[in-house]
Structure formats: structure tokens, C-alpha cells
Amino acid sequence: MVTLDRQSASRKPIIPWYDSEAACLVTIFLMFIVFIFGYSGLVLTQETTRYSGYGRIPIFLMAASGIIIVSITIRLIRRYIARRFQ
């Protein structure tokens, strides 16, 4: 009969590469660039009357990138707190 190895249960959980701290920080940085791009597009649509009808696209870019930044930041904070207090 095979016995269970108790030490394997106490190992650190394996985090996929796309959810590592480095990948999350790179994603936050890239989404910040998208947010700035959306903001500059919003400023352009407000200054140019010909493009005033296209203001929803930069707003969508800013909202989507902002939501991604907030969700990844919350994930990193939770991971830091869990690692810090265990």
C-alpha cells in the first residue's frame, strides 16, 4: 500500500507564469499606457468638434484598463497579505 507524503501538502502553491508577480506588474504597466492613450484620445475628442461623437471609445479604453489595473492590484495585495501573515 502506498502512503501519502505529508510534506507535499505543506509546499507553496504553484502559481502559473501568467499570474506571477512579474507578469502582473508588466500587465499593470501596459494597462497604464493604455489608460494614458485613452485619456489623450478623450482630450482630442473634446478639443476637435469633428471627433466629438467618438468620445465613447477612449472612455471605454480608460474604463477597461482601469478595471484591469484595480483587479490585478487587489490580487497582488491579497497575495502579499496572505504571504506576510502565514
C-alpha positions, 0 to 999 in steps of 0.5 A: 500500500502506498502512503501519502507524503505529508510534506507535499501538502505543506509546499507553496502553491504553484502559481502559473507564469501568467499570474506571477508577480512579474507578469502582473506588474508588466500587465499593470504597466501596459494597462497604464499606457493604455489608460494614458492613450485613452485619456489623450484620445478623450482630450482630442475628442473634446478639443476637435468638434469633428471627433466629438461623437467618438468620445465613447471609445477612449472612455471605454479604453480608460474604463477597461484598463482601469478595471484591469489595473484595480483587479490585478492590484487587489490580487497582488495585495491579497497575495502579499497579505496572505504571504506576510501573515502565514 
